[in-house]
Amino acid sequence: MRFRPLLACMTALWLAGCELLPDAPFGGGASRDAAPAIDSVPSVCPGGIPDFADPACLLDDWVAFGLASQRGDRAWRDAILARLEGSASERRLARAVALSWGNERQWDQASELYKADLASAPVALQPLLRYWLNELEGRRSMARRLEEARGELADAEGRHAALEEEKAALAEKLEALTAIEQSINLRQQTD
């Protein structure tokens, strides 16, 4: 009879899974306060316009800027581009990130900036910038294919309209020839 409560507790733990187990081992393990969770560590990266200055914040700042560029509207993009004037490669690459989420004309500028300054970026940042460049090139390629398809569709519609006109002209000629044939047949019958 003494084993029933223990068996019930074990069954409850087995059914509930690991969620009811304590985080630290029983007796003398490390306390929860010893190591803070990753989510609770405050960010020391400044954010804003990214640069190459702080290697510890390099990826965080550039990813945050890329996300802001993706979410930003035209007014945000114009304000950021005004702040990103300059010929330093970090400014040009930040301009490329901002331009890559603008209109198709800006995509071309962004691609040129990425290609010109990608090699001058820190090695740790190059894969991210290369990924963004490849994604931009994919969008540019899709836009070109869409424009070509629209052109082909317009050409096909033009050919279709020309064929409809030709069909209508041939139908008129056929009616005229049919009327002439009927007239000839009537003359032959009366003669």
C-alpha positions in Angstrom: 0.0 0.0 0.0 2.9 2.4 0.6 3.9 2.2 -3.1 0.6 3.5 -4.5 1.3 7.2 -3.8 4.8 6.8 -5.1 3.5 5.0 -8.2 0.9 7.7 -8.7 3.5 10.4 -8.6 5.8 8.6 -11.0 2.9 8.1 -13.4 2.1 11.8 -13.2 5.7 12.7 -13.9 5.9 10.3 -16.8 2.7 11.6 -18.3 3.6 15.3 -17.8 7.1 14.9 -19.2 10.0 17.0 -18.2 8.0 20.1 -17.5 7.4 19.2 -13.9 11.1 18.4 -13.2 13.2 21.1 -11.6 15.7 23.1 -13.7 18.6 22.4 -11.3 19.5 19.1 -9.8 18.3 18.3 -6.3 20.9 19.2 -3.8 23.7 21.6 -4.3 23.6 22.3 -8.0 24.2 25.7 -9.5 21.5 28.2 -8.7 19.4 30.0 -11.3 21.1 33.3 -10.5 24.5 32.0 -11.4 24.1 32.3 -15.2 21.4 34.6 -16.7 19.4 33.4 -19.6 20.4 34.6 -23.0 17.2 36.5 -23.5 17.7 38.5 -20.3 21.2 39.8 -21.3 20.8 43.5 -22.3 22.1 44.4 -25.8 25.2 46.6 -25.7 25.1 47.1 -29.5 24.2 50.7 -30.4 22.0 49.9 -33.5 21.2 52.7 -35.9 23.4 53.0 -38.9 25.9 50.1 -38.9 29.6 50.4 -39.3 32.7 48.1 -39.2 34.0 49.6 -35.9 32.8 47.1 -33.2 33.4 43.4 -34.2 31.2 42.2 -31.3 28.2 44.1 -32.7 29.0 43.7 -36.4 26.4 41.1 -37.3 23.7 42.4 -34.8 23.9 45.9 -36.1 23.8 45.0 -39.8 21.0 42.5 -39.4 19.0 45.0 -37.4 19.6 47.6 -40.1 18.7 45.1 -42.8 15.4 44.4 -41.1 14.7 48.1 -40.6 15.4 48.6 -44.3 13.0 45.9 -45.2 10.2 47.3 -43.0 10.9 51.0 -43.8 8.8 53.0 -46.1 9.9 55.5 -48.8 10.1 58.4 -46.3 12.3 56.3 -43.9 14.5 55.2 -46.8 14.9 58.8 -48.1 15.9 60.0 -44.6 18.4 57.2 -44.1 19.9 57.7 -47.6 20.5 61.4 -46.7 22.4 60.3 -43.6 24.5 57.7 -45.5 26.3 60.1 -47.8 30.0 59.5 -48.2 32.4 57.3 -50.0 33.5 55.0 -47.1 32.8 51.4 -48.0 30.7 50.9 -44.8 28.5 53.8 -45.8 28.2 52.6 -49.4 27.2 49.1 -48.2 24.7 50.5 -45.8 23.3 52.5 -48.7 23.1 49.3 -50.7 21.1 47.6 -47.9 18.7 50.5 -47.8 18.4 50.8 -51.6 17.8 47.0 -52.0 14.3 47.5 -50.5 13.4 50.4 -52.6 12.0 50.5 -56.2 13.5 48.6 -59.1 15.7 51.5 -60.2 17.2 51.6 -56.7 17.8 47.8 -56.9 20.2 48.5 -59.8 22.1 51.0 -57.7 22.2 48.6 -54.7 23.6 45.8 -56.8 26.4 48.0 -58.1 27.2 49.2 -54.6 27.2 45.6 -53.2 29.5 44.4 -56.0 31.9 47.3 -55.6 32.3 47.2 -51.9 31.6 43.6 -50.8 35.3 42.7 -50.7 36.1 45.6 -48.4 33.7 44.4 -45.7 35.0 42.5 -42.7 35.3 38.7 -43.4 32.6 37.9 -40.7 30.1 40.2 -42.5 30.8 39.1 -46.1 28.5 36.0 -46.1 25.5 38.1 -44.9 26.2 40.8 -47.5 26.7 38.2 -50.2 23.4 36.5 -49.2 21.6 39.9 -49.4 23.2 40.5 -52.8 22.1 37.1 -54.1 18.6 37.7 -52.8 18.5 41.1 -54.5 19.8 39.6 -57.8 17.1 37.0 -57.5 14.4 39.8 -57.2 16.0 41.7 -60.1 16.0 38.5 -62.2 12.3 37.9 -61.4 11.4 41.5 -62.3 13.2 41.1 -65.6 11.4 37.9 -66.4 8.1 39.5 -65.4 8.8 42.4 -67.7 9.8 40.1 -70.6 6.6 38.1 -70.0 4.5 41.2 -70.1 6.2 42.2 -73.3 5.6 38.8 -74.8 2.0 39.0 -73.7 1.6 42.4 -75.3 3.1 41.0 -78.5 0.8 38.0 -78.4 -2.2 40.3 -77.9 -1.1 42.4 -80.8 -0.7 39.3 -83.0 -4.1 38.1 -81.9 -5.7 41.4 -82.7 -4.0 41.3 -86.2 -5.3 37.8 -86.8 -8.8 38.8 -85.7 -8.7 41.6 -88.3 -7.4 39.3 -90.9 -10.1 36.8 -90.1 -12.8 39.5 -90.4 -11.4 40.6 -93.7 -11.3 37.0 -95.0 -14.9 36.5 -93.8 -16.0 39.6 -95.8 -14.2 38.3 -98.9 -15.8 34.8 -98.4 -19.2 36.4 -98.2 -18.5 38.5 -101.3 -17.3 35.3 -103.2 -20.4 33.4 -101.9 -22.7 36.2 -103.2 -20.9 36.2 -106.6 -21.2 32.4 -106.8 -24.9 32.6 -106.0 -25.3 35.3 -108.7 -23.6 33.1 -111.2 -25.7 30.1 -110.3 -28.9 32.2 -110.7 -27.8 33.4 -114.1 -27.0 29.8 -115.2 -30.4 28.6 -114.1 -32.3 31.4 -115.9 -30.4 30.8 -119.2 
